[in-house]
Amino acid sequence: MPLLDAIVAQADTLRAIRRDIHAHPELAFEETRTADLVAERLQAWGIPIHRGLGKTGVVGIIRGERPDNGRTVGLRADMDALPMQEANTFEHASRHPGKMHACGHDGHTTMLLGAAQYLATHRDFAGTVYLIFQPAEEQAGGAREMIKEGLFEQFPIEAVFGMHNMPGIPTGTFALSSGPVLASNSEFTVTVRGKGGHAAMPHLGVDPLPIAGQILGAFQNILSRNKKPLEVAVISVTMIHGGDAVNVIPDTCEMRGTVRAYTTETLDLIERRMRDIAELTCRANEAECDFDFQRKYPATFNHEAETCFARGVIAEIVDEDCLIAQAPIMAAEDFAFMLEAKPGCYAFIGNGDGEHRELGHGQGPCLVHNTSYDFNDEVLPLGATYLSKLALAWLERKHGGAGHSA
């Protein structure tokens, strides 16, 4: 596996950075310490920075030493943690109760820092690399906020590339495909407003709980009877609350959950049918309904030419059997906003089967958003090598196509 020697030589340093970030997790738009760490490292390597987009975002600018050819490329990593209590007890476990790097953003940030150091010390190229350290990927839409505040106006990026670790895929392996790779994410709240009363005399009130049950069951019929069979979507009711006493019929019952889909057409259908079902079911039962549907993240679509380009770069780093297709999954990712604005590709890098984790927290890959998750430090040099070679290959390509030419 031809990793870049200069990056491999920094493996211990990268591990220390990653574990430092892991030990000090910060939630969306609160990544002040992480942003300071990133900014200090970039400036120490002679990389000019811009701070403040999306509140805590950092953008580094690396210009090649050759005459400028007009080529530009963006590399993105996310910095935020999750509001979770970590179960691990190793030395670099979270020092902040209720906050944890359970999705590997500490590793993503570190891999991009590894690439930044390499590119800053190997500037025999033409063009400009923009390093995007993004806040608030987890539910808060940090990518959207950076774009709103002028990311792509201030930094004229031709194409943008991102990467996420994937537990369960062997280390040394990449997965990527063009087209939809991650679903859109929407959240809904249905509040059934009935008429409370004594549980022994339900005929004198309007019980919102069985009405909510009817609505919940009918939502699943949307997927089996309204949606096209070949279209993929998920409706999950994940929270239900109604009542506080066993002998009291409550006035209201609230249901909340998430919808995932790949196409706007399917999402439009689901929202319309959910609203109709909720409102008309309540009306049929002499209740009232409040229906709220919030579209959070769009689906993540990889552009075909840029995905082909990234695949070509990866093929020069790993063996053929370590470059696999990524089947679409129903998780969401706010890198989707960047891919709506610019062509690019979002790849996945294997995080292994979990053997790198502390003992005593179960078997298997330990998926992200798990209290015993930990990023696999073995992956850091590989990810940094990929990002470095990707940037250099993009800047060296000729105008008029994204085909790999390096």
Secondary structure, 3 states (H helix, E strand, C coil): CCCCHHHHCCHHHHHHHHHHHHHCCCCCCCCHHHHHHHHHHHHHCCCCEEECCCCCCEEEEEECCCCCCCCEEEEEEECCCECCCCCCCCCCCCCCCCCECCCCHHHHHHHHHHHHHHHHHCCCCCCEEEEEEECCCCCCCHHHHHHHCCHHHHCCCCCEEEEEEECCCCCCCEECCCEEEECEEEEEEEEEECECEECCCHHHCECHHHHHHHHHHHHHHHHHHHCCCCCCEEEEEEEEECCCCCCEECCEEEEEEEEEECCHHHHHHHHHHHHHHHHHHHHHCCCEEEEEEEEEECCEEECHHHHHHHHHHHHCCCCHHHEECCCCECCCCCHHHHHHHCCEEEEEEECCCCCCCCCCCCCCCCCCCCCCCCCCHHHHHHHHHHHHHHHHHHHHCCCCCCCCCC
